[in-house]
Amino acid sequence: MKLNKSTTDALLVSAYMKGNESALCELITRHKQRIYSFIYSKVFDRDVAEDIFQDTFIKVIKTLKRGAYNEEGKFLPWVMRIAHNLVIDHFRKNNRMPKFENNDDFNIFSVLSDNALNIEKRMIKGQVENDVRRLIEELPDDQKQVLVMRMYKDMSFKEISEQTGVSINTALGRMRYALINLRKVIDKHNIILTN
Amino acid sequence: MPKMYSETSRPERVNKNLVPKEETIKFLLDYSKALSVIDYNKLKFEALLN
């Protein structure tokens, strides 16, 4: 059978079901614009419309190949119904997992911030912490001991005084000198310890 | 006071000449050629033969 633009949808469908692949090409060419515009008018996204259009015709192809289609002269309304149902499925799926669309007026990232450090900042943080550790190593033992207990072990001055056998005031004094000495070394060598 | 609900209009109007991409059409035609439905004892099996 020769297919052309005047061949009815019903004949094309029947030819396709009998194995004529070019009939499908004609059917798609004939109706692609109406179906695609319909989908796009609902979803307003070219990529999503493309996906739904593709899924629609996959269903059409499967149904026709299985011989499960009853031709009643309503090919286009039938395809539109499939497309419509897939659009509904798309919105149902999106409601379960809402997708935010940015536009010119509002960008979601202006209110949503990610406080996690990026890889560069994480590396710098690691380096700064290493530098501080090395500086602490240079402190006199008594000062270093108090500083480590206070800052790294999170002990109170009372606990530090009990553990080291000195008074709280001495522990406080050692902490103070530890910080003063650290600042001195940092200033002297122009060490930058910020992220 | 009643809440005012308003929605900004879509920046782009639906263009009646919108058509799917060529790749999509090509995919569908290739898919159709590759798909075969096998009848076996009243059961239908789909097979994609590439």
gemmi code that builds the backbone of each chain (N, CA, C; Angstrom):
import gemmi

chains = {
    "A": [
        ("MET", (0.839, -1.196, 0.000), (0.000, 0.000, 0.000), (0.881, 1.256, 0.000)),
        ("LYS", (0.492, 2.198, -0.804), (1.287, 3.425, -0.879), (0.761, 4.424, 0.159)),
        ("LEU", (1.684, 4.904, 0.973), (1.256, 5.835, 2.010), (1.555, 7.262, 1.578)),
        ("ASN", (0.613, 8.119, 1.774), (0.887, 9.539, 1.519), (0.076, 10.383, 2.482)),
        ("LYS", (0.146, 11.691, 2.268), (-0.463, 12.593, 3.235), (-1.967, 12.458, 3.321)),
        ("SER", (-2.568, 11.887, 2.276), (-4.028, 11.781, 2.310), (-4.491, 10.468, 2.954)),
        ("THR", (-3.538, 9.574, 3.219), (-3.923, 8.318, 3.866), (-4.454, 8.610, 5.270)),
        ("THR", (-5.561, 7.996, 5.622), (-6.142, 8.302, 6.942), (-5.302, 7.673, 8.045)),
        ("ASP", (-5.487, 8.208, 9.253), (-4.785, 7.657, 10.413), (-5.114, 6.183, 10.564)),
        ("ALA", (-6.401, 5.862, 10.370), (-6.841, 4.480, 10.558), (-6.069, 3.538, 9.641)),
        ("LEU", (-5.883, 3.953, 8.396), (-5.144, 3.109, 7.446), (-3.668, 3.004, 7.836)),
        ("LEU", (-3.127, 4.134, 8.282), (-1.717, 4.127, 8.698), (-1.513, 3.191, 9.892)),
        ("VAL", (-2.421, 3.288, 10.846), (-2.325, 2.426, 12.028), (-2.400, 0.965, 11.604)),
        ("SER", (-3.332, 0.689, 10.741), (-3.496, -0.696, 10.307), (-2.258, -1.177, 9.539)),
        ("ALA", (-1.698, -0.291, 8.704), (-0.478, -0.662, 7.970), (0.672, -0.901, 8.940)),
        ("TYR", (0.777, -0.041, 9.947), (1.859, -0.195, 10.929), (1.713, -1.517, 11.684)),
        ("MET", (0.477, -1.842, 12.054), (0.243, -3.083, 12.801), (0.576, -4.309, 11.937)),
        ("LYS", (0.537, -4.103, 10.625), (0.905, -5.214, 9.738), (2.405, -5.222, 9.447)),
        ("GLY", (3.135, -4.285, 10.048), (4.586, -4.319, 9.898), (5.176, -3.228, 9.028)),
        ("ASN", (4.363, -2.289, 8.586), (4.896, -1.216, 7.749), (5.435, -0.091, 8.646)),
        ("GLU", (6.760, -0.047, 8.811), (7.371, 0.909, 9.745), (7.212, 2.358, 9.277)),
        ("SER", (7.154, 2.558, 7.958), (7.066, 3.951, 7.488), (5.716, 4.576, 7.842)),
        ("ALA", (4.735, 3.732, 8.136), (3.430, 4.268, 8.553), (3.563, 4.992, 9.889)),
        ("LEU", (4.421, 4.452, 10.756), (4.624, 5.104, 12.056), (5.282, 6.466, 11.856)),
        ("CYS", (6.251, 6.486, 10.955), (6.954, 7.742, 10.653), (5.933, 8.803, 10.211)),
        ("GLU", (5.024, 8.418, 9.358), (4.007, 9.350, 8.864), (3.080, 9.791, 10.010)),
        ("LEU", (2.709, 8.845, 10.861), (1.821, 9.186, 11.985), (2.497, 10.185, 12.928)),
        ("ILE", (3.772, 9.927, 13.223), (4.491, 10.836, 14.134), (4.637, 12.207, 13.487)),
        ("THR", (5.055, 12.220, 12.237), (5.242, 13.500, 11.537), (3.935, 14.293, 11.504)),
        ("ARG", (2.862, 13.586, 11.287), (1.559, 14.234, 11.163), (1.114, 14.875, 12.481)),
        ("HIS", (1.378, 14.201, 13.593), (0.796, 14.657, 14.860), (1.792, 15.188, 15.877)),
        ("LYS", (3.095, 15.148, 15.549), (4.095, 15.492, 16.565), (3.905, 16.898, 17.134)),
        ("GLN", (3.557, 17.845, 16.249), (3.466, 19.219, 16.715), (2.323, 19.410, 17.720)),
        ("ARG", (1.172, 18.836, 17.412), (0.017, 18.998, 18.322), (0.278, 18.326, 19.655)),
        ("ILE", (0.848, 17.114, 19.585), (1.065, 16.369, 20.827), (2.149, 17.047, 21.670)),
        ("TYR", (3.234, 17.428, 21.005), (4.340, 18.050, 21.740), (3.907, 19.391, 22.342)),
        ("SER", (3.180, 20.204, 21.562), (2.725, 21.501, 22.090), (1.789, 21.313, 23.271)),
        ("PHE", (0.937, 20.287, 23.163), (0.014, 20.012, 24.273), (0.817, 19.696, 25.549)),
        ("ILE", (1.814, 18.821, 25.402), (2.609, 18.441, 26.583), (3.347, 19.662, 27.120)),
        ("TYR", (3.962, 20.413, 26.199), (4.734, 21.580, 26.637), (3.843, 22.609, 27.327)),
        ("SER", (2.608, 22.749, 26.851), (1.701, 23.736, 27.461), (1.363, 23.372, 28.904)),
        ("LYS", (1.584, 22.116, 29.257), (1.314, 21.700, 30.634), (2.574, 21.735, 31.493)),
        ("VAL", (3.704, 21.350, 30.940), (4.894, 21.208, 31.791), (5.860, 22.388, 31.696)),
        ("PHE", (5.803, 23.157, 30.621), (6.673, 24.318, 30.443), (8.149, 24.007, 30.620)),
        ("ASP", (8.555, 22.888, 30.132), (9.976, 22.536, 30.201), (10.282, 21.677, 28.981)),
        ("ARG", (11.212, 22.153, 28.168), (11.486, 21.459, 26.902), (11.941, 20.021, 27.143)),
        ("ASP", (12.826, 19.847, 28.122), (13.377, 18.499, 28.343), (12.316, 17.534, 28.863)),
        ("VAL", (11.500, 18.037, 29.795), (10.441, 17.181, 30.339), (9.439, 16.855, 29.233)),
        ("ALA", (9.100, 17.869, 28.423), (8.148, 17.653, 27.327), (8.698, 16.595, 26.366)),
        ("GLU", (9.980, 16.684, 26.110), (10.641, 15.728, 25.217), (10.518, 14.299, 25.783)),
        ("ASP", (10.770, 14.183, 27.072), (10.690, 12.869, 27.733), (9.271, 12.306, 27.669)),
        ("ILE", (8.298, 13.176, 27.962), (6.910, 12.700, 27.979), (6.457, 12.338, 26.575)),
        ("PHE", (6.893, 13.133, 25.601), (6.559, 12.828, 24.203), (7.102, 11.439, 23.834)),
        ("GLN", (8.342, 11.214, 24.234), (8.971, 9.925, 23.921), (8.230, 8.771, 24.609)),
        ("ASP", (7.914, 8.958, 25.893), (7.209, 7.897, 26.628), (5.824, 7.634, 26.030)),
        ("THR", (5.194, 8.721, 25.581), (3.873, 8.569, 24.967), (3.966, 7.632, 23.770)),
        ("PHE", (4.918, 7.908, 22.888), (5.010, 7.089, 21.677), (5.550, 5.692, 21.962)),
        ("ILE", (6.319, 5.543, 23.026), (6.749, 4.181, 23.383), (5.512, 3.360, 23.736)),
        ("LYS", (4.595, 3.995, 24.471), (3.345, 3.296, 24.818), (2.534, 2.981, 23.569)),
        ("VAL", (2.472, 3.973, 22.675), (1.716, 3.787, 21.433), (2.303, 2.604, 20.652)),
        ("ILE", (3.631, 2.612, 20.511), (4.297, 1.565, 19.732), (4.039, 0.187, 20.355)),
        ("LYS", (4.204, 0.122, 21.685), (4.002, -1.170, 22.360), (2.572, -1.679, 22.166)),
        ("THR", (1.619, -0.760, 22.356), (0.219, -1.178, 22.238), (-0.098, -1.649, 20.824)),
        ("LEU", (0.387, -0.898, 19.835), (0.099, -1.272, 18.453), (0.773, -2.591, 18.094)),
        ("LYS", (2.028, -2.744, 18.530), (2.752, -3.982, 18.186), (2.123, -5.204, 18.853)),
        ("ARG", (1.545, -4.974, 20.033), (0.894, -6.088, 20.713), (-0.478, -6.392, 20.092)),
        ("GLY", (-0.912, -5.533, 19.221), (-2.221, -5.717, 18.597), (-3.351, -5.412, 19.554)),
        ("ALA", (-3.044, -4.599, 20.575), (-4.045, -4.345, 21.611), (-4.825, -3.063, 21.363)),
        ("TYR", (-4.707, -2.517, 20.153), (-5.394, -1.258, 19.872), (-6.612, -1.520, 18.999)),
        ("ASN", (-7.735, -0.966, 19.426), (-8.955, -1.085, 18.617), (-9.161, 0.187, 17.822)),
        ("GLU", (-9.033, 0.064, 16.555), (-9.187, 1.267, 15.734), (-10.665, 1.676, 15.685)),
        ("GLU", (-10.880, 2.874, 16.204), (-12.236, 3.414, 16.113), (-12.177, 4.780, 15.461)),
        ("GLY", (-11.155, 4.981, 14.691), (-11.004, 6.271, 14.017), (-10.597, 7.384, 14.952)),
        ("LYS", (-10.004, 7.003, 16.088), (-9.672, 8.031, 17.072), (-8.216, 7.925, 17.495)),
        ("PHE", (-7.337, 7.851, 16.530), (-5.934, 7.693, 16.875), (-5.409, 8.881, 17.675)),
        ("LEU", (-5.599, 10.107, 17.151), (-5.046, 11.286, 17.841), (-5.623, 11.470, 19.248)),
        ("PRO", (-6.955, 11.399, 19.436), (-7.472, 11.536, 20.806), (-6.899, 10.475, 21.748)),
        ("TRP", (-6.674, 9.283, 21.204), (-6.109, 8.210, 22.028), (-4.675, 8.563, 22.463)),
        ("VAL", (-3.864, 9.050, 21.512), (-2.481, 9.426, 21.845), (-2.483, 10.607, 22.811)),
        ("MET", (-3.386, 11.551, 22.590), (-3.471, 12.710, 23.488), (-3.822, 12.268, 24.902)),
        ("ARG", (-4.680, 11.274, 25.007), (-5.075, 10.768, 26.324), (-3.868, 10.138, 27.026)),
        ("ILE", (-3.070, 9.393, 26.262), (-1.860, 8.787, 26.849), (-0.926, 9.907, 27.335)),
        ("ALA", (-0.733, 10.923, 26.479), (0.148, 12.039, 26.838), (-0.383, 12.739, 28.092)),
        ("HIS", (-1.686, 12.954, 28.122), (-2.310, 13.615, 29.271), (-2.062, 12.823, 30.557)),
        ("ASN", (-2.240, 11.508, 30.487), (-2.011, 10.677, 31.668), (-0.549, 10.719, 32.107)),
        ("LEU", (0.355, 10.756, 31.134), (1.779, 10.812, 31.497), (2.138, 12.164, 32.117)),
        ("VAL", (1.467, 13.231, 31.637), (1.694, 14.550, 32.247), (1.241, 14.514, 33.710)),
        ("ILE", (0.089, 13.890, 33.950), (-0.410, 13.784, 35.336), (0.590, 12.979, 36.178)),
        ("ASP", (1.070, 11.874, 35.619), (2.068, 11.070, 36.342), (3.290, 11.912, 36.697)),
        ("HIS", (3.692, 12.737, 35.724), (4.872, 13.578, 35.942), (4.650, 14.510, 37.125)),
        ("PHE", (3.466, 15.153, 37.173), (3.212, 16.081, 38.277), (3.052, 15.355, 39.599)),
        ("ARG", (2.473, 14.161, 39.557), (2.368, 13.376, 40.799), (3.749, 13.070, 41.336)),
        ("LYS", (4.619, 12.647, 40.435), (5.975, 12.299, 40.835), (6.671, 13.540, 41.391)),
        ("ASN", (6.464, 14.686, 40.741), (7.107, 15.922, 41.178), (6.573, 16.415, 42.504)),
        ("ASN", (5.291, 16.100, 42.787), (4.748, 16.510, 44.078), (5.396, 15.737, 45.205)),
        ("ARG", (5.698, 14.481, 44.900), (6.373, 13.695, 45.939), (7.787, 14.207, 46.145)),
        ("MET", (8.402, 14.646, 45.072), (9.748, 15.183, 45.178), (9.781, 16.514, 44.434)),
        ("PRO", (9.348, 17.610, 45.112), (9.200, 18.879, 44.397), (10.525, 19.361, 43.820)),
        ("LYS", (10.400, 19.946, 42.666), (11.589, 20.464, 41.997), (11.447, 21.973, 41.946)),
        ("PHE", (12.463, 22.682, 42.329), (12.361, 24.134, 42.310), (12.978, 24.682, 41.048)),
        ("GLU", (12.231, 25.565, 40.439), (12.715, 26.136, 39.193), (13.167, 27.576, 39.436)),
        ("ASN", (14.392, 27.874, 39.110), (14.868, 29.251, 39.277), (14.421, 30.106, 38.106)),
        ("ASN", (14.113, 31.342, 38.396), (13.878, 32.250, 37.277), (14.612, 33.558, 37.538)),
        ("ASP", (14.403, 34.535, 36.680), (15.173, 35.780, 36.792), (14.876, 36.545, 38.082)),
        ("ASP", (13.627, 36.423, 38.567), (13.236, 37.216, 39.732), (13.774, 36.636, 41.027)),
        ("PHE", (13.905, 35.339, 41.054), (14.238, 34.718, 42.332), (15.112, 33.501, 42.118)),
        ("ASN", (16.156, 33.459, 42.875), (17.041, 32.302, 42.794), (17.062, 31.651, 44.175)),
        ("ILE", (16.749, 30.391, 44.211), (16.649, 29.676, 45.488), (17.974, 29.720, 46.247)),
        ("PHE", (19.088, 29.785, 45.519), (20.383, 29.760, 46.198), (20.699, 31.068, 46.916)),
        ("SER", (19.849, 32.097, 46.666), (20.086, 33.326, 47.408), (19.603, 33.190, 48.852)),
        ("VAL", (18.717, 32.245, 49.107), (18.272, 32.039, 50.490), (18.776, 30.729, 51.073)),
        ("LEU", (19.144, 29.825, 50.211), (19.671, 28.542, 50.694), (21.175, 28.609, 50.602)),
        ("SER", (21.834, 28.461, 51.718), (23.285, 28.478, 51.582), (23.845, 27.155, 52.077)),
        ("ASP", (24.982, 26.838, 51.565), (25.638, 25.606, 51.961), (26.834, 26.011, 52.805)),
        ("ASN", (26.739, 25.707, 54.094), (27.812, 26.152, 54.973), (29.005, 25.212, 54.989)),
        ("ALA", (28.854, 24.091, 54.371), (29.975, 23.147, 54.357), (31.139, 23.770, 53.599)),
        ("LEU", (32.331, 23.512, 54.094), (33.497, 24.103, 53.439), (33.753, 23.391, 52.123)),
        ("ASN", (34.188, 24.162, 51.167), (34.543, 23.502, 49.914), (35.923, 22.862, 50.066)),
        ("ILE", (36.350, 22.155, 49.048), (37.559, 21.342, 49.194), (38.781, 22.215, 49.485)),
        ("GLU", (38.830, 23.401, 48.864), (39.981, 24.281, 49.088), (40.013, 24.748, 50.542)),
        ("LYS", (38.829, 25.179, 51.022), (38.778, 25.679, 52.397), (39.071, 24.569, 53.391)),
        ("ARG", (38.627, 23.349, 53.044), (38.911, 22.233, 53.950), (40.413, 21.968, 54.034)),
        ("MET", (41.082, 22.079, 52.876), (42.528, 21.863, 52.864), (43.233, 22.936, 53.674)),
        ("ILE", (42.772, 24.191, 53.495), (43.407, 25.288, 54.227), (43.194, 25.098, 55.725)),
        ("LYS", (41.972, 24.682, 56.078), (41.661, 24.467, 57.495), (42.604, 23.404, 58.079)),
        ("GLY", (42.798, 22.332, 57.317), (43.686, 21.249, 57.760), (45.106, 21.757, 57.931)),
        ("GLN", (45.552, 22.600, 56.992), (46.922, 23.129, 57.080), (47.074, 24.050, 58.285)),
        ("VAL", (46.055, 24.900, 58.493), (46.105, 25.827, 59.629), (46.181, 25.036, 60.933)),
        ("GLU", (45.356, 23.985, 61.008), (45.360, 23.192, 62.247), (46.712, 22.506, 62.463)),
        ("ASN", (47.324, 22.050, 61.385), (48.654, 21.440, 61.506), (49.687, 22.447, 61.972)),
        ("ASP", (49.599, 23.663, 61.407), (50.547, 24.713, 61.800), (50.403, 25.024, 63.283)),
        ("VAL", (49.151, 25.134, 63.729), (48.919, 25.455, 65.136), (49.503, 24.347, 66.015)),
        ("ARG", (49.293, 23.098, 65.588), (49.823, 21.979, 66.378), (51.353, 22.052, 66.482)),
        ("ARG", (51.983, 22.416, 65.352), (53.446, 22.492, 65.363), (53.924, 23.621, 66.273)),
        ("LEU", (53.179, 24.744, 66.252), (53.546, 25.869, 67.118), (53.410, 25.482, 68.583)),
        ("ILE", (52.350, 24.724, 68.869), (52.126, 24.317, 70.259), (53.288, 23.442, 70.741)),
        ("GLU", (53.808, 22.618, 69.825), (54.929, 21.747, 70.167), (56.144, 22.545, 70.646)),
        ("GLU", (56.256, 23.788, 70.169), (57.416, 24.624, 70.517), (57.287, 25.253, 71.907)),
        ("LEU", (56.100, 25.182, 72.507), (55.890, 25.835, 73.811), (56.615, 25.062, 74.919)),
        ("PRO", (56.945, 25.768, 76.011), (57.498, 25.038, 77.175), (56.499, 23.979, 77.646)),
        ("ASP", (57.029, 22.884, 78.186), (56.172, 21.727, 78.514), (54.979, 22.067, 79.405)),
        ("ASP", (55.210, 22.871, 80.469), (54.102, 23.148, 81.399), (52.970, 23.913, 80.707)),
        ("GLN", (53.354, 24.859, 79.859), (52.325, 25.634, 79.142), (51.603, 24.751, 78.107)),
        ("LYS", (52.426, 23.961, 77.432), (51.843, 23.082, 76.399), (50.819, 22.123, 77.022)),
        ("GLN", (51.202, 21.580, 78.195), (50.320, 20.613, 78.862), (48.954, 21.239, 79.185)),
        ("VAL", (48.979, 22.444, 79.756), (47.718, 23.110, 80.121), (46.899, 23.428, 78.855)),
        ("LEU", (47.581, 23.938, 77.857), (46.861, 24.324, 76.631), (46.207, 23.107, 75.957)),
        ("VAL", (46.940, 22.000, 75.907), (46.389, 20.791, 75.273), (45.189, 20.281, 76.055)),
        ("MET", (45.329, 20.288, 77.387), (44.210, 19.807, 78.218), (42.977, 20.682, 78.054)),
        ("ARG", (43.217, 21.996, 77.977), (42.085, 22.926, 77.895), (41.443, 22.896, 76.502)),
        ("MET", (42.278, 23.019, 75.463), (41.727, 23.199, 74.110), (41.390, 21.884, 73.402)),
        ("TYR", (42.247, 20.887, 73.576), (42.020, 19.655, 72.819), (41.244, 18.618, 73.618)),
        ("LYS", (41.486, 18.606, 74.964), (40.763, 17.612, 75.774), (39.542, 18.223, 76.435)),
        ("ASP", (39.362, 19.523, 76.256), (38.171, 20.210, 76.753), (37.984, 20.072, 78.260)),
        ("MET", (39.101, 20.108, 78.992), (38.990, 19.978, 80.454), (38.826, 21.355, 81.097)),
        ("SER", (38.189, 21.379, 82.259), (38.059, 22.660, 82.964), (39.379, 22.952, 83.693)),
        ("PHE", (39.568, 24.225, 84.111), (40.815, 24.552, 84.824), (40.886, 23.815, 86.148)),
        ("LYS", (39.713, 23.524, 86.709), (39.698, 22.786, 87.975), (40.266, 21.378, 87.741)),
        ("GLU", (39.796, 20.748, 86.691), (40.281, 19.395, 86.367), (41.774, 19.423, 86.031)),
        ("ILE", (42.177, 20.478, 85.306), (43.596, 20.583, 84.932), (44.456, 20.724, 86.189)),
        ("SER", (43.971, 21.570, 87.112), (44.768, 21.781, 88.333), (44.867, 20.486, 89.126)),
        ("GLU", (43.771, 19.725, 89.162), (43.797, 18.457, 89.904), (44.766, 17.471, 89.256)),
        ("GLN", (44.737, 17.407, 87.949), (45.556, 16.427, 87.243), (47.037, 16.777, 87.244)),
        ("THR", (47.331, 18.092, 87.164), (48.745, 18.473, 87.081), (49.341, 18.770, 88.461)),
        ("GLY", (48.480, 18.834, 89.465), (48.962, 19.082, 90.828), (49.400, 20.526, 91.051)),
        ("VAL", (48.852, 21.457, 90.298), (49.135, 22.881, 90.562), (47.818, 23.573, 90.883)),
        ("SER", (47.906, 24.793, 91.363), (46.665, 25.508, 91.696), (45.958, 25.970, 90.412)),
        ("ILE", (44.682, 26.300, 90.565), (43.926, 26.784, 89.403), (44.582, 28.036, 88.834)),
        ("ASN", (45.019, 28.920, 89.735), (45.645, 30.163, 89.268), (46.906, 29.904, 88.451)),
        ("THR", (47.672, 28.927, 88.901), (48.886, 28.599, 88.140), (48.506, 28.073, 86.758)),
        ("ALA", (47.477, 27.206, 86.752), (47.035, 26.665, 85.459), (46.565, 27.795, 84.544)),
        ("LEU", (45.777, 28.729, 85.135), (45.309, 29.880, 84.348), (46.489, 30.688, 83.821)),
        ("GLY", (47.493, 30.901, 84.684), (48.679, 31.669, 84.296), (49.426, 30.983, 83.172)),
        ("ARG", (49.539, 29.653, 83.264), (50.262, 28.920, 82.209), (49.522, 29.017, 80.867)),
        ("MET", (48.198, 28.952, 80.974), (47.388, 29.073, 79.763), (47.608, 30.450, 79.129)),
        ("ARG", (47.606, 31.472, 80.001), (47.781, 32.845, 79.519), (49.135, 32.999, 78.834)),
        ("TYR", (50.172, 32.468, 79.460), (51.500, 32.590, 78.855), (51.607, 31.758, 77.576)),
        ("ALA", (50.915, 30.621, 77.592), (50.939, 29.795, 76.373), (50.388, 30.605, 75.199)),
        ("LEU", (49.253, 31.291, 75.432), (48.637, 32.071, 74.345), (49.520, 33.250, 73.946)),
        ("ILE", (50.095, 33.916, 74.976), (50.975, 35.063, 74.670), (52.157, 34.593, 73.821)),
        ("ASN", (52.744, 33.476, 74.221), (53.910, 32.970, 73.484), (53.536, 32.564, 72.057)),
        ("LEU", (52.359, 31.940, 71.938), (51.920, 31.542, 70.595), (51.768, 32.774, 69.707)),
        ("ARG", (51.108, 33.824, 70.268), (50.910, 35.056, 69.499), (52.245, 35.663, 69.081)),
        ("LYS", (53.198, 35.622, 70.019), (54.514, 36.193, 69.720), (55.145, 35.480, 68.529)),
        ("VAL", (55.139, 34.150, 68.574), (55.762, 33.371, 67.492), (55.042, 33.657, 66.164)),
        ("ILE", (53.711, 33.716, 66.261), (52.930, 33.954, 65.034), (53.274, 35.317, 64.445)),
        ("ASP", (53.327, 36.347, 65.327), (53.652, 37.693, 64.837), (55.065, 37.764, 64.285)),
        ("LYS", (55.975, 37.132, 65.008), (57.380, 37.211, 64.620), (57.608, 36.620, 63.231)),
        ("HIS", (56.949, 35.519, 62.972), (57.179, 34.842, 61.705), (56.120, 35.158, 60.649)),
        ("ASN", (55.266, 36.129, 60.992), (54.202, 36.510, 60.048), (53.380, 35.320, 59.564)),
        ("ILE", (53.043, 34.475, 60.500), (52.278, 33.277, 60.104), (50.795, 33.664, 60.002)),
        ("ILE", (50.197, 33.291, 58.926), (48.765, 33.605, 58.748), (47.953, 32.358, 59.041)),
        ("LEU", (47.110, 32.467, 60.031), (46.337, 31.291, 60.434), (44.842, 31.533, 60.263)),
        ("THR", (44.477, 32.007, 59.108), (43.040, 32.191, 58.865), (42.663, 31.473, 57.587)),
        ("ASN", (41.391, 31.157, 57.515), (40.913, 30.414, 56.332), (40.452, 31.411, 55.297)),
    ],
    "B": [
        ("MET", (-7.972, 40.243, 56.368), (-7.894, 40.569, 54.939), (-7.624, 39.304, 54.129)),
        ("PRO", (-8.338, 39.121, 53.063), (-8.077, 37.896, 52.311), (-6.692, 37.906, 51.695)),
        ("LYS", (-6.130, 36.735, 51.656), (-4.803, 36.651, 51.047), (-4.911, 36.827, 49.552)),
        ("MET", (-3.932, 37.482, 49.011), (-3.910, 37.664, 47.559), (-2.997, 36.595, 46.967)),
        ("TYR", (-3.566, 35.815, 46.132), (-2.740, 34.819, 45.461), (-2.548, 35.260, 44.020)),
        ("SER", (-1.357, 35.382, 43.671), (-1.132, 35.735, 42.260), (0.063, 34.961, 41.752)),
        ("GLU", (0.038, 34.734, 40.510), (1.125, 33.974, 39.914), (1.704, 34.798, 38.786)),
        ("THR", (3.006, 34.868, 38.739), (3.597, 35.628, 37.649), (3.369, 34.869, 36.350)),
        ("SER", (3.120, 35.611, 35.312), (2.829, 34.932, 34.054), (4.098, 34.289, 33.511)),
        ("ARG", (3.887, 33.250, 32.762), (5.025, 32.534, 32.187), (5.807, 33.471, 31.265)),
        ("PRO", (7.112, 33.431, 31.381), (7.888, 34.338, 30.535), (7.731, 34.053, 29.046)),
        ("GLU", (7.509, 32.799, 28.718), (7.381, 32.483, 27.289), (5.980, 31.933, 27.003)),
        ("ARG", (5.397, 32.397, 25.951), (4.086, 31.873, 25.565), (4.290, 30.542, 24.881)),
        ("VAL", (3.248, 29.723, 24.909), (3.387, 28.442, 24.232), (3.344, 28.680, 22.731)),
        ("ASN", (4.451, 28.359, 22.148), (4.549, 28.541, 20.716), (3.885, 27.348, 20.040)),
        ("LYS", (2.980, 27.651, 19.173), (2.220, 26.558, 18.532), (3.094, 25.725, 17.599)),
        ("ASN", (4.267, 26.270, 17.272), (5.111, 25.534, 16.321), (6.155, 24.655, 17.005)),
        ("LEU", (5.951, 24.414, 18.283), (6.919, 23.582, 18.983), (6.876, 22.146, 18.472)),
        ("VAL", (8.039, 21.626, 18.218), (8.097, 20.218, 17.794), (9.209, 19.519, 18.572)),
        ("PRO", (9.074, 18.216, 18.729), (10.144, 17.504, 19.438), (11.422, 17.468, 18.603)),
        ("LYS", (12.510, 17.170, 19.282), (13.805, 17.123, 18.586), (13.847, 15.967, 17.595)),
        ("GLU", (14.688, 16.160, 16.603), (14.874, 15.110, 15.589), (15.346, 13.800, 16.227)),
        ("GLU", (16.231, 13.936, 17.237), (16.779, 12.723, 17.876), (15.673, 11.898, 18.519)),
        ("THR", (14.707, 12.621, 19.095), (13.612, 11.917, 19.761), (12.818, 11.099, 18.746)),
        ("ILE", (12.526, 11.727, 17.604), (11.771, 11.037, 16.558), (12.571, 9.831, 16.057)),
        ("LYS", (13.871, 10.074, 15.854), (14.717, 9.003, 15.337), (14.762, 7.838, 16.336)),
        ("PHE", (14.881, 8.216, 17.615), (14.895, 7.176, 18.638), (13.623, 6.337, 18.569)),
        ("LEU", (12.479, 7.016, 18.431), (11.200, 6.300, 18.416), (11.099, 5.377, 17.204)),
        ("LEU", (11.558, 5.865, 16.064), (11.475, 5.030, 14.854), (12.410, 3.823, 14.973)),
        ("ASP", (13.603, 4.067, 15.543), (14.541, 2.953, 15.742), (13.998, 1.969, 16.773)),
        ("TYR", (13.405, 2.531, 17.815), (12.829, 1.683, 18.859), (11.748, 0.784, 18.260)),
        ("SER", (10.928, 1.400, 17.428), (9.840, 0.648, 16.814), (10.379, -0.481, 15.943)),
        ("LYS", (11.481, -0.180, 15.207), (12.054, -1.217, 14.343), (12.649, -2.341, 15.179)),
        ("ALA", (13.228, -1.958, 16.331), (13.922, -2.966, 17.135), (12.952, -3.821, 17.955)),
        ("LEU", (11.781, -3.257, 18.247), (10.855, -3.968, 19.129), (10.070, -5.029, 18.365)),
        ("SER", (10.129, -6.217, 18.908), (9.243, -7.202, 18.286), (8.469, -7.916, 19.384)),
        ("VAL", (7.223, -8.182, 19.102), (6.377, -8.843, 20.090), (6.174, -10.281, 19.636)),
        ("ILE", (6.532, -11.177, 20.531), (6.452, -12.595, 20.171), (5.231, -13.208, 20.849)),
        ("ASP", (4.424, -13.845, 20.059), (3.237, -14.530, 20.598), (3.606, -15.949, 20.969)),
        ("TYR", (3.286, -16.355, 22.165), (3.571, -17.726, 22.547), (2.451, -18.207, 23.467)),
        ("ASN", (1.683, -19.148, 23.027), (0.570, -19.679, 23.821), (-0.275, -18.586, 24.459)),
        ("LYS", (-0.751, -17.683, 23.677), (-1.588, -16.567, 24.131), (-0.824, -15.562, 25.006)),
        ("LEU", (0.480, -15.792, 25.190), (1.262, -14.807, 25.951), (2.019, -13.952, 24.949)),
        ("LYS", (2.210, -12.711, 25.313), (2.954, -11.826, 24.404), (4.249, -11.409, 25.072)),
        ("PHE", (5.361, -11.632, 24.413), (6.658, -11.238, 24.937), (7.232, -10.139, 24.078)),
        ("GLU", (7.798, -9.156, 24.764), (8.434, -8.079, 23.999), (9.925, -8.349, 23.928)),
        ("ALA", (10.502, -8.131, 22.779), (11.943, -8.300, 22.656), (12.518, -7.125, 21.888)),
        ("LEU", (13.599, -6.573, 22.419), (14.273, -5.482, 21.708), (15.468, -6.073, 20.995)),
        ("LEU", (15.414, -6.095, 19.688), (16.494, -6.681, 18.916), (17.295, -5.566, 18.278)),
        ("ASN", (18.479, -5.392, 18.785), (19.300, -4.316, 18.214), (20.326, -4.863, 17.239)),
    ],
}
model = gemmi.Model(1)
for chain_id, residues in chains.items():
    chain = gemmi.Chain(chain_id)
    for i, (resn, *xyz) in enumerate(residues, 1):
        res = gemmi.Residue()
        res.name, res.seqid = resn, gemmi.SeqId(i, " ")
        for name, pos in zip(("N", "CA", "C"), xyz):
            atom = gemmi.Atom()
            atom.name, atom.element = name, gemmi.Element(name[0])
            atom.pos, atom.b_iso = gemmi.Position(*pos), 0.0
            res.add_atom(atom)
        chain.add_residue(res)
    model.add_chain(chain)
structure = gemmi.Structure()
structure.add_model(model)
structure.setup_entities()
